[in-house]
């Protein structure tokens, strides 16, 4: 008969705890090895804080895990709490270049040309006036059609020499035929072409009184570059305008320059700088030619 040895219960529990402790040690060792292998050797990477083990042998074995060590981050936090650099460079003020023209800018050897000026702003915001169209800018075209149409002309219209001799016979005949003052016809010729018989503008106005082809045809003009034909047709058109506007010289001159439709549209002299300049200068020339005729 076999004798059974009774082992006290507390020894059994102690052995069981020892086995559990050994298993925990083995498990923690595996975890530490895995963490060390995964962390790599990159010095710039953030180090992983490993838990520390503490063993207590007072009756029972306890495992204490200390909290991970706190490391101060080396990264820079960006926010809006920093000053902006001020632009201390001195910029030249924007300026506008004003167009200027020579006194002979409209006239050339073959007569009166239409002045075409291109106005635009360059990359610096400066207003530029040029006789050449810009390649890469939006622009506005300023047109000057006749001798007396240039608003910024520096000619003294009260002192500019008059021409009382050229085409005298043709002017007097047209004045009698269309019941006009010869001084008025001469003033319009002076303002339109400065007495250039072969004047041709870029828009097609021709001759001493700068007749457009449609107007010349309506007035029965066969050759606008013929002095007699041109003066007769221009005088006929001027008389027609005076009749249309009931003898108002200012409106008739405005219509001769800008067209009667523009005068009707604006119920007076159109607000075009060149037309307003033209009307004023024709009236100055007209009074001067009247005085010259009375003196002759």
Steps between C-alpha positions, in 0.01 A plus 500: 500500500641832386521793745382837368690813608279797565656830367382813680274724294715814541797319341288415201390863460860621535616265226215611281595868553860420418395340169282803416790730585734311270246512220460878547877548491517303180214699344652837598838397364340415165319837494818692576688318230225574246489867594879535480508338157221727368639828631805495267823688546394840357631761744257761370194288574318539826625252758248259642485494877506141629315400812718417801443186703503493879495168690379463853577177689298572808284191509362566156674604185354822351577653166499881491513691175641850530344768269690585180748784525384826350730643231490860385422526130765659277241602235422869438145613554391758242251768591419858410693652788791623293563840331482547125779680324398843383567612142730798545582545131415841354287480187481783251150650475297413193495778246302575187682591182318774318491490122667781314492574129701715266329782319544312172394169649184475294621647174742328266618547144185354345248673720306444815516160663288361776705484818469163679627487859491184714441550872564210738649405837826310521592235757598770754161669477636798307274654235680500167422681175653360183458505123552120497241252623607297807541125456386379841286775650144616470496846347284791396540670163500881496431646157572845366360560153562853391730797538284670765378187679792443735378597849848564642629702209722789605425700187379849574189504281464874550840561341557216255555645148189508282477404133281751317636445149505130406192365316336840522300457181364157599413619851313808379303297241394244761402777742270661243351167386420367849435835669784472746754747635830446316678558833322195646602277207858612537492440878378140448768435236764633737372283788460186291816488288699819547448557127661168394320419174613134484443422867376145561429369849540140605123461519457622144405865539641692204587845378484853631175453690570134592197338344424136578415290192133460597459875563682586176266273304191654663628848418567408136880522529677305224859563612562593862864581425395761246498837678196645323296182536595454865427859605166495323394168656623594846323835487179332388521259796573786742198693374285189544611465862433866575148457365446179701606672822313823427805719441679397820865528398629312804277198439565503125877493558461223758297298250761560228762348731313226689195442282146638541381181672739561792380858535138381510587220741665736749261787429794733445874489442608140577726453804794398283814704582606515134155619387479765770849623411410503131182704550677759713788540255280527192313783669827677583623460142164611360509830691857561396426430131197730519719779633765430235241515217362829623849644511588389147 
